[in-house]
Amino acid sequence: IRSASLLMNSSDDNFSGSWTTCMIGCNKTPPQDVAHLQFESKIAFKLVWVPSEFTSFVLVDDDGKLLKVGHPTGLLPDLMHRQYNYRLVEGSKYAVEASNLS
């Protein structure tokens, strides 16, 4: 996370990172989401729900490389939101690892 963060002064701990969650446009090559366009930065990770069941997810880095696979229990986000999450990355480097697990 540190390598993909913008360091800035903070009254809490001297330095803290900046991050954003907007994924719209990340399916383009090169990615055209807020992190890449507005902040000209890499992402530390992206959470992508695994299609067809949408009960597991992957965390991938800025190159789409798999960092972790998650199998959450308990209450999950609404299925519609998990499906939309995947649709935002579908066809991009960020979707490859999730697609491989489906």
C-alpha positions as CSV (number, residue, x, y, z in Angstrom):
1,I,0.0,0.0,0.0
2,R,2.8,2.4,0.8
3,S,4.4,2.2,-2.7
4,A,1.1,3.1,-4.3
5,S,0.2,5.9,-1.8
6,L,0.7,9.6,-2.0
7,L,2.5,10.6,1.2
8,M,1.2,13.7,2.9
9,N,1.5,15.4,6.3
10,S,-1.0,14.4,8.9
11,S,-1.5,15.6,12.4
12,D,-2.2,12.0,13.5
13,D,1.0,10.1,12.6
14,N,3.3,12.5,10.7
15,F,2.5,10.8,7.3
16,S,-0.5,9.1,5.9
17,G,-1.5,7.9,2.4
18,S,-4.1,9.0,0.0
19,W,-6.4,6.6,-1.8
20,T,-9.6,6.5,-3.8
21,T,-12.2,3.9,-4.5
22,C,-13.7,5.0,-7.9
23,M,-13.3,2.2,-10.4
24,I,-15.2,3.7,-13.4
25,G,-12.9,3.6,-16.4
26,C,-10.4,1.0,-15.0
27,N,-11.4,-1.5,-17.7
28,K,-9.8,0.6,-20.4
29,T,-6.1,0.3,-21.6
30,P,-4.5,2.2,-20.1
31,P,-6.8,2.5,-17.0
32,Q,-8.8,5.7,-17.0
33,D,-10.1,5.7,-13.4
34,V,-9.6,8.4,-10.9
35,A,-6.4,7.0,-9.4
36,H,-4.7,6.8,-12.8
37,L,-6.0,10.0,-14.4
38,Q,-6.6,12.5,-11.6
39,F,-3.9,11.4,-9.2
40,E,-1.5,9.9,-11.8
41,S,-0.9,7.0,-9.4
42,K,-0.8,3.3,-9.3
43,I,-3.3,1.4,-7.2
44,A,-2.2,-0.7,-4.2
45,F,-4.9,-3.3,-4.8
46,K,-8.3,-3.7,-6.4
47,L,-11.0,-6.0,-5.0
48,V,-12.9,-7.9,-7.7
49,W,-15.7,-10.3,-7.0
50,V,-15.4,-13.7,-8.8
51,P,-18.2,-14.2,-11.3
52,S,-20.8,-16.5,-11.5
53,E,-21.5,-17.1,-7.8
54,F,-20.0,-13.8,-6.6
55,T,-19.3,-15.3,-3.2
56,S,-15.4,-15.0,-3.4
57,F,-13.2,-12.2,-4.4
58,V,-9.6,-11.5,-5.5
59,L,-7.3,-8.7,-4.6
60,V,-5.0,-7.8,-7.6
61,D,-2.3,-5.2,-7.9
62,D,-1.9,-2.4,-10.5
63,D,-0.7,-4.9,-13.0
64,G,-3.5,-7.3,-12.4
65,K,-1.3,-9.7,-10.5
66,L,-3.1,-11.8,-7.9
67,L,-2.3,-10.8,-4.3
68,K,-5.0,-12.7,-2.3
69,V,-8.2,-14.7,-2.7
70,G,-11.0,-14.1,-0.2
71,H,-13.9,-16.2,0.8
72,P,-16.0,-14.0,3.2
73,T,-18.6,-15.4,5.5
74,G,-21.6,-13.8,7.0
75,L,-23.5,-10.9,5.4
76,L,-22.1,-10.0,2.0
77,P,-22.7,-6.8,0.0
78,D,-25.9,-7.0,-2.1
79,L,-25.5,-9.4,-5.1
80,M,-26.3,-6.5,-7.5
81,H,-23.3,-4.5,-6.2
82,R,-21.0,-7.5,-6.4
83,Q,-22.0,-8.2,-10.0
84,Y,-21.6,-4.5,-10.9
85,N,-18.1,-4.6,-9.4
86,Y,-17.1,-7.3,-11.8
87,R,-18.8,-5.6,-14.8
88,L,-16.6,-2.5,-14.1
89,V,-13.4,-4.5,-14.7
90,E,-14.7,-7.0,-17.2
91,G,-12.3,-7.4,-20.1
92,S,-9.4,-5.7,-18.3
93,K,-6.2,-6.9,-16.7
94,Y,-8.0,-6.6,-13.3
95,A,-10.6,-9.2,-14.3
96,V,-8.2,-12.0,-15.4
97,E,-7.6,-13.6,-12.0
98,A,-11.3,-13.4,-11.0
99,S,-12.3,-14.9,-14.3
100,N,-9.8,-17.7,-13.9
101,L,-11.4,-18.7,-10.6
102,S,-15.0,-18.8,-12.0
